[in-house]
Amino acid sequence: MIEVESLYKSYRRHEALRGISFSVNKGVVGFLGPNGAGKSTTMKILAGCLAATSGSVRIHGHDILTESRAARRHIGFMPETTPLEMDMKVRDFLAFRAGIKGVTPSEIRRKVDEVSGQCEIADVLQRRIGNLSKGYRQRVGLADAMIHDPSILILDEPTAGLDPNQILSVRQLVRRIGEDHTVLLSSHILGEVESTCDHVIIINNGKILADDPIGTVKSRVGQARSLRLVTAAPRLELEKSLSTLPWTEGIQTGEKGSGRLEAIISLKADIPEKELESLAPEVARRVISGGWDLHELTTRERTLEEIFASLTRHHPSPSNC
C-alpha cells in the first residue's frame, strides 16, 4: 500500500508538487498528467530516488525517508529510461540485479526463471540486451523491477517508444501482473490507461485534479456520452450551426480526409434522456439544411482523453514546466 500525504517538491523557484495526497491499494492505477505536471517527480519520490521538500510517503507503513531500506524492499521501480547493461546477456543481467536487490544466491536462478516466464522473455535469456528489440528491452526492464518479488510496482511510461503491437503486448502483461500486485502506471497514452487501469489519478500543475475509479471520473465531468458526426461541411460554418444546440458543452472538430470533417459534440452532465433522443435528429436536420452531406452520426461514450482535456482546461500547466 502507498500512502502519500501533503507532498511538496520545489526546485529553486519552481514548485513541482504542491501538497498532493493520495493512496494506492490493490490493482492497476493510472497516473496521468501533461508534461511538467509532476508525474515523474512523484514517482521518483515514491521509489526513494528523490527526496521531497516536505510531506510524507509510506510504503506498507514504512516511511520512505526514515525507513528507506524497509520501504524499498516492497517497491519495484521501472523509470521511463530503463538503465540496462547492453553488453550483458539477459540472464546474467537479471542475476546481477537480483544479487544487488538482496535475493540470496541460492534463490537467484529460480527468481530469474520465474520473472522471465512472467514477462515472457525466457526465449531471449542467452541473448545480449543490446541485440534485443525495444519491446523486449522494456520487458527486461520490467523483469528487473520484479526480480526481488516486490508487492508494489511503479512504472513510468512503460510503453514509451513501442509500436502498436508491442504496446498491446506490454498492456496485457501489466494487466496480468496487476492481479497479484499493486501497480502505479504513468502514461501519456490515455487509451492505454483506460483499457488497463481500474482507477485513475490525474495530476496537473503539481496538484491532484481527480483520484477515482475511471467511471466516477467520467461522471464528474458530465455524462459519459457525446455525439460524433462526419460530414462534408466547412469547419467554421458547421461550428456556427452547431454552437447554438441545447445541452452542448463543447465542440471539437478535425479533418478526416477526402474533404470530410469529424465533429465531437460533448454533452452537459444533466441532459435528460428525452433531450438526448431528440438532439441527434436536430443535428442531422441542421447539417442537411446547410446543404452538406452527412456520412456518420453516432452517440458514443466520452473517452478518457476528452475527460482529461475537460479537467485540465481550467488548470493549465505553467509554460516553463
Secondary structure, DSSP 4 states (H G I P E B T S, - for coil): -EEEEEEEEEETTEEEEEEEEEEE-SEEEEEE--TTSSHHHHHHHHTTSS--SEEEEEETTEETTTTHHHHHTTEEEE-SS----TTSBHHHHHHHHHHHTT--HHHHHHHHHHHHHHTT-GGGTTSBGGGS-HHHHHHHHHHHHHTT--SEEEEESTTTT--HHHHHHHHHHHHHHTTTSEEEEE-S-HHHHHHH-SEEEEEETTEEEEEEEHHHHHHHTS-S-EEEEEE---HHHHHHHHTT-TTEEEEEEEEEETTEEEEEEEEPTT--HHHHHHHHHHHHHHHHHTT--EEEEEEEPPPHHHHHHHHHTTSPPPTT-
